[in-house]
């Protein structure tokens, strides 16, 4: 099963359309942490009426991406270290298990999907400056596809779905970290090492590398939250209350 481009078997409702567009915009930081989500502005931006937008906002509240203010308005949920730590712990638990199952049960088709996804990610990375690749939409889509294809050999649809959702939530933190990070990171080498170990069915090595890959992002985020090399305005954005 490929996660990068899910097929649509039937037209989606206006509410589902609003959920998809709002979620993606929040994860892309088009609506930054703590920003108000006013219905009149959202109606103009997305060309939808208030009813599907309000329902979409309520659904995104359940995902922790949107909060409701005391005056009944909505705003984007903030980010903080405690939330990201919990998210990272869940990723370490579920993604490593999904990877283990993929290595044990994935077939030749799974290997082919992983190689193809890695190729697309490498192409996107080669065509962009290193400093901006992590914030580019093409790279971000290829990055997501590669990670989810690693898990696509896992037979549990529920586990794959949970991994996809956690990855999406963590991507907002990844983008925030990429915006303020000053030290270089060779993600290409990290992805190559994970793929090599996965295709060799070296379970211990692949899991170790994936854990380090996820942990690196968390450590970089904490450094961004607390580090002296981050501008005060950036640090306030990163520390905005959830």
Sine and cosine of phi, psi and omega as CSV:
sin_phi,cos_phi,sin_psi,cos_psi,sin_omega,cos_omega
0.00,0.00,0.75,-0.66,-0.02,-1.00
-0.98,-0.20,0.74,-0.68,-0.07,-1.00
-0.99,-0.11,-0.31,0.95,-0.15,-0.99
-0.90,0.44,-0.63,0.77,-0.05,-1.00
-0.72,-0.69,0.98,0.19,-0.04,-1.00
-0.89,0.46,0.72,-0.69,-0.01,-1.00
-0.96,0.28,0.59,-0.81,0.05,-1.00
-0.97,-0.25,0.92,-0.39,-0.04,-1.00
-1.00,0.09,-0.31,0.95,0.02,-1.00
-0.46,-0.89,0.38,-0.93,-0.01,-1.00
-0.86,0.51,0.61,-0.79,0.01,-1.00
-1.00,0.02,0.40,-0.92,0.01,-1.00
-0.97,0.26,0.23,-0.97,0.04,-1.00
-0.90,0.44,-0.59,0.81,0.03,-1.00
-0.91,0.42,-0.70,0.71,0.02,-1.00
-0.89,0.45,-0.63,0.78,0.05,-1.00
-0.88,0.48,-0.69,0.72,0.01,-1.00
-0.90,0.43,-0.65,0.76,0.02,-1.00
-0.87,0.49,-0.74,0.67,-0.04,-1.00
-0.88,0.47,-0.74,0.67,-0.08,-1.00
-0.94,0.35,-0.65,0.76,0.02,-1.00
-0.92,0.39,-0.69,0.72,0.00,-1.00
-0.86,0.51,-0.74,0.67,-0.03,-1.00
-0.90,0.44,-0.63,0.78,0.00,-1.00
-0.91,0.40,-0.62,0.79,0.03,-1.00
-0.92,0.38,-0.70,0.72,-0.01,-1.00
-0.93,0.38,-0.48,0.88,0.05,-1.00
-0.99,0.11,0.01,1.00,0.01,-1.00
0.93,0.36,0.33,0.94,0.12,-0.99
-0.93,0.37,-0.50,0.86,0.22,-0.98
-0.93,-0.36,0.98,-0.18,-0.11,-0.99
-0.95,0.32,0.28,-0.96,0.01,-1.00
-0.80,0.60,0.75,-0.66,0.03,-1.00
1.00,0.09,-0.13,0.99,-0.05,-1.00
-0.94,0.34,0.63,-0.77,0.06,-1.00
-0.93,0.36,0.54,-0.84,0.04,-1.00
-0.88,-0.47,1.00,0.07,-0.07,-1.00
-1.00,0.09,0.74,-0.67,-0.09,-1.00
-0.87,0.50,-0.65,0.76,-0.03,-1.00
-0.89,0.45,-0.66,0.76,0.02,-1.00
-0.93,0.37,-0.63,0.78,0.01,-1.00
-0.92,0.40,-0.60,0.80,0.03,-1.00
-0.87,0.49,-0.69,0.73,0.00,-1.00
-0.92,0.38,-0.64,0.77,-0.07,-1.00
-0.94,0.33,-0.70,0.72,-0.12,-0.99
-0.98,-0.20,-0.09,1.00,0.04,-1.00
0.91,0.41,0.55,0.84,-0.02,-1.00
-0.84,-0.55,0.39,-0.92,0.03,-1.00
-0.98,0.20,0.14,-0.99,-0.08,-1.00
-0.93,0.38,-0.52,0.85,-0.08,-1.00
-0.88,0.47,-0.82,0.57,0.03,-1.00
-0.91,0.42,-0.53,0.85,0.02,-1.00
-0.92,0.38,-0.67,0.74,0.02,-1.00
-0.91,0.42,-0.66,0.75,0.03,-1.00
-0.90,0.43,-0.63,0.77,0.03,-1.00
-0.89,0.45,-0.67,0.74,0.02,-1.00
-0.89,0.46,-0.62,0.78,0.05,-1.00
-0.90,0.43,-0.62,0.79,0.03,-1.00
-0.92,0.39,-0.65,0.76,-0.01,-1.00
-0.94,0.33,-0.38,0.93,0.13,-0.99
-0.89,0.45,-0.64,0.77,0.00,-1.00
-0.90,0.43,-0.44,0.90,0.02,-1.00
-1.00,0.05,-0.06,1.00,0.02,-1.00
0.99,0.15,0.18,0.98,-0.01,-1.00
-1.00,-0.06,-0.33,0.94,-0.04,-1.00
-0.76,-0.65,0.59,-0.81,0.06,-1.00
-0.84,-0.54,0.41,-0.91,0.05,-1.00
-0.95,-0.31,0.77,-0.63,0.01,-1.00
-0.98,0.20,0.19,-0.98,-0.01,-1.00
-0.90,0.44,-0.43,0.90,0.02,-1.00
-1.00,0.02,0.25,0.97,0.06,-1.00
0.97,0.24,0.13,0.99,0.11,-0.99
-0.99,0.12,0.10,-1.00,-0.02,-1.00
-0.86,-0.50,0.44,-0.90,0.11,-0.99
-0.50,-0.87,0.35,-0.94,0.04,-1.00
-0.94,0.34,0.69,-0.72,0.04,-1.00
-0.88,0.47,0.61,-0.79,0.05,-1.00
-0.97,0.26,-0.04,-1.00,0.05,-1.00
-0.82,-0.57,0.55,-0.83,0.07,-1.00
-0.42,-0.91,0.25,-0.97,-0.11,-0.99
-0.90,0.43,-0.64,0.77,-0.05,-1.00
-0.90,0.44,-0.69,0.73,0.01,-1.00
-0.90,0.43,-0.69,0.72,-0.03,-1.00
-0.93,0.36,-0.54,0.84,0.06,-1.00
-0.89,0.46,-0.70,0.71,0.02,-1.00
-0.90,0.44,-0.68,0.73,0.03,-1.00
-0.88,0.48,-0.67,0.74,0.01,-1.00
-0.91,0.42,-0.66,0.75,0.02,-1.00
-0.89,0.46,-0.63,0.77,0.03,-1.00
-0.92,0.39,-0.64,0.77,0.04,-1.00
-0.89,0.45,-0.70,0.72,0.00,-1.00
-0.88,0.48,-0.58,0.81,-0.01,-1.00
-0.96,0.29,-0.78,0.63,-0.15,-0.99
-0.99,0.12,-0.66,0.75,-0.05,-1.00
-0.93,0.37,-0.60,0.80,0.03,-1.00
-0.92,0.38,-0.58,0.81,0.05,-1.00
-0.93,0.37,-0.67,0.74,0.03,-1.00
-0.89,0.45,-0.61,0.79,0.03,-1.00
-0.92,0.39,-0.67,0.74,0.04,-1.00
-0.84,0.54,-0.72,0.69,-0.03,-1.00
-0.92,0.39,-0.59,0.81,0.04,-1.00
-0.90,0.43,-0.66,0.75,0.01,-1.00
-0.91,0.41,-0.57,0.82,-0.03,-1.00
-0.98,0.19,-0.54,0.84,-0.18,-0.98
-0.87,-0.50,-0.20,0.98,-0.02,-1.00
-0.91,0.42,0.64,-0.77,-0.03,-1.00
-0.99,-0.17,-0.20,-0.98,-0.01,-1.00
-0.89,0.45,-0.57,0.82,0.01,-1.00
-0.90,0.44,-0.63,0.78,0.06,-1.00
-0.88,0.47,-0.72,0.70,0.02,-1.00
-0.85,0.52,-0.67,0.74,0.01,-1.00
-0.88,0.47,-0.64,0.77,0.01,-1.00
-0.92,0.40,-0.64,0.77,0.01,-1.00
-0.90,0.44,-0.71,0.70,0.00,-1.00
-0.89,0.46,-0.69,0.72,-0.01,-1.00
-0.90,0.44,-0.67,0.74,0.00,-1.00
-0.91,0.41,-0.64,0.77,0.04,-1.00
-0.90,0.44,-0.62,0.78,0.02,-1.00
-0.89,0.46,-0.70,0.72,0.01,-1.00
-0.90,0.43,-0.63,0.78,0.03,-1.00
-0.91,0.41,-0.67,0.74,0.01,-1.00
-0.90,0.44,-0.66,0.75,0.02,-1.00
-0.87,0.49,-0.71,0.71,0.00,-1.00
-0.89,0.46,-0.62,0.78,-0.03,-1.00
-0.94,0.34,-0.62,0.78,-0.03,-1.00
-0.93,0.37,-0.47,0.88,-0.08,-1.00
-1.00,0.00,0.01,1.00,-0.04,-1.00
-0.80,-0.60,0.52,-0.85,0.11,-0.99
-0.88,0.48,0.60,-0.80,-0.06,-1.00
-0.85,0.53,-0.55,0.83,-0.09,-1.00
-0.95,0.30,-0.35,0.94,-0.04,-1.00
-0.92,-0.40,-0.16,0.99,-0.09,-1.00
-0.84,0.55,-0.69,0.72,-0.09,-1.00
-0.92,0.39,-0.26,0.97,0.02,-1.00
-0.96,-0.26,-0.01,1.00,-0.01,-1.00
-0.99,0.14,0.64,-0.77,-0.07,-1.00
-0.92,0.38,-0.62,0.78,0.02,-1.00
-0.90,0.44,-0.72,0.70,0.02,-1.00
-0.89,0.46,-0.68,0.73,-0.03,-1.00
-0.88,0.47,-0.65,0.76,0.03,-1.00
-0.92,0.40,-0.65,0.76,0.02,-1.00
-0.93,0.37,-0.59,0.80,0.03,-1.00
-0.89,0.46,-0.73,0.68,0.03,-1.00
-0.87,0.48,-0.72,0.70,-0.04,-1.00
-0.87,0.49,-0.66,0.75,0.00,-1.00
-0.88,0.47,-0.75,0.66,-0.03,-1.00
-0.89,0.46,-0.68,0.74,-0.05,-1.00
-0.96,0.29,-0.47,0.88,0.08,-1.00
-0.94,0.35,-0.49,0.87,0.09,-1.00
-0.84,0.54,-0.55,0.84,-0.06,-1.00
-1.00,-0.08,-0.08,1.00,-0.15,-0.99
-0.95,0.32,-0.19,0.98,0.10,-0.99
-0.99,0.10,-0.11,0.99,0.04,-1.00
-0.96,0.29,0.77,-0.64,-0.08,-1.00
-0.97,0.26,-0.25,0.97,-0.05,-1.00
-1.00,0.10,0.94,-0.33,0.02,-1.00
-0.90,0.43,-0.60,0.80,0.01,-1.00
-0.89,0.45,-0.67,0.74,0.00,-1.00
-0.91,0.41,-0.68,0.73,0.04,-1.00
-0.88,0.47,-0.65,0.76,0.00,-1.00
-0.91,0.42,-0.66,0.75,0.02,-1.00
-0.91,0.42,-0.65,0.76,0.03,-1.00
-0.89,0.46,-0.66,0.76,0.00,-1.00
-0.90,0.44,-0.66,0.75,-0.01,-1.00
-0.92,0.38,-0.69,0.72,0.01,-1.00
-0.89,0.45,-0.63,0.77,0.01,-1.00
-0.89,0.46,-0.67,0.74,0.01,-1.00
-0.88,0.47,-0.68,0.74,0.02,-1.00
-0.91,0.41,-0.63,0.78,0.00,-1.00
-0.94,0.34,-0.40,0.92,-0.05,-1.00
-0.90,0.43,-0.50,0.87,0.05,-1.00
-0.89,0.45,-0.67,0.74,0.04,-1.00
-0.93,0.38,-0.64,0.77,0.03,-1.00
-0.86,0.52,-0.69,0.72,-0.02,-1.00
-0.91,0.41,-0.66,0.75,0.03,-1.00
-0.88,0.48,-0.68,0.74,0.01,-1.00
-0.91,0.42,-0.66,0.75,-0.01,-1.00
-0.89,0.45,-0.52,0.85,-0.01,-1.00
-0.93,0.38,-0.53,0.85,-0.10,-1.00
-0.94,-0.33,-0.20,0.98,-0.05,-1.00
-0.93,0.38,0.70,-0.72,0.02,-1.00
-0.95,-0.30,-0.51,0.86,0.00,-1.00
-0.98,0.19,0.67,-0.75,-0.02,-1.00
-0.94,0.35,0.43,-0.90,0.05,-1.00
-0.67,-0.74,0.79,-0.61,-0.03,-1.00
-1.00,-0.03,0.98,0.21,0.00,-1.00
-0.92,0.40,-0.51,0.86,0.00,-1.00
-0.86,0.52,-0.70,0.72,0.01,-1.00
-0.91,0.41,-0.62,0.79,0.03,-1.00
-0.89,0.46,-0.73,0.69,-0.01,-1.00
-0.91,0.42,-0.64,0.77,0.01,-1.00
-0.89,0.46,-0.67,0.74,-0.02,-1.00
-0.91,0.41,-0.65,0.76,0.03,-1.00
-0.89,0.46,-0.72,0.69,-0.01,-1.00
-0.89,0.46,-0.69,0.72,-0.02,-1.00
-0.86,0.51,-0.71,0.70,0.01,-1.00
-0.92,0.39,-0.61,0.79,-0.01,-1.00
-0.91,0.40,-0.71,0.71,-0.02,-1.00
-0.93,0.36,-0.45,0.90,0.07,-1.00
-0.99,0.16,-0.04,1.00,-0.05,-1.00
0.84,0.54,0.56,0.83,0.07,-1.00
-1.00,0.02,1.00,0.05,-0.15,-0.99
-0.87,0.49,-0.74,0.68,-0.05,-1.00
-0.88,0.47,-0.70,0.71,-0.02,-1.00
-0.92,0.38,-0.70,0.71,-0.02,-1.00
-0.88,0.48,-0.69,0.73,0.01,-1.00
-0.91,0.41,-0.67,0.75,0.02,-1.00
-0.86,0.51,-0.70,0.72,-0.02,-1.00
-0.93,0.37,-0.64,0.77,0.02,-1.00
-0.91,0.41,-0.67,0.74,0.03,-1.00
-0.86,0.50,-0.70,0.71,0.01,-1.00
-0.90,0.43,-0.61,0.79,0.01,-1.00
-0.89,0.46,-0.72,0.69,0.01,-1.00
-0.93,0.36,-0.68,0.73,-0.04,-1.00
-0.91,0.42,-0.57,0.82,0.00,-1.00
-0.86,0.51,-0.69,0.73,0.00,-1.00
-0.89,0.45,-0.65,0.76,0.03,-1.00
-0.90,0.44,-0.72,0.69,-0.02,-1.00
-0.88,0.47,-0.63,0.78,0.01,-1.00
-0.92,0.40,-0.59,0.81,0.01,-1.00
-0.92,0.39,-0.68,0.74,0.02,-1.00
-0.90,0.44,-0.65,0.76,0.05,-1.00
-0.89,0.46,-0.61,0.79,0.04,-1.00
-0.92,0.39,-0.59,0.80,0.01,-1.00
-0.92,0.39,-0.59,0.81,-0.16,-0.99
-0.93,-0.37,-0.27,0.96,-0.16,-0.99
-0.94,0.34,0.53,-0.85,0.01,-1.00
-0.97,0.26,-0.28,0.96,-0.06,-1.00
-1.00,0.07,0.05,1.00,0.03,-1.00
-0.99,-0.11,0.73,-0.69,0.01,-1.00
-0.89,0.46,0.55,-0.83,-0.04,-1.00
-0.81,0.59,-0.63,0.77,-0.02,-1.00
-0.91,0.42,-0.62,0.79,0.04,-1.00
-0.93,0.38,-0.65,0.76,-0.03,-1.00
-0.91,0.41,-0.60,0.80,0.04,-1.00
-0.89,0.45,-0.64,0.76,0.03,-1.00
-0.90,0.44,-0.67,0.74,-0.02,-1.00
-0.93,0.38,-0.53,0.85,-0.08,-1.00
-1.00,-0.06,0.07,1.00,-0.07,-1.00
-0.82,0.58,0.69,-0.72,-0.15,-0.99
-0.91,0.41,0.62,-0.78,0.04,-1.00
-0.99,0.17,0.00,0.00,0.00,0.00
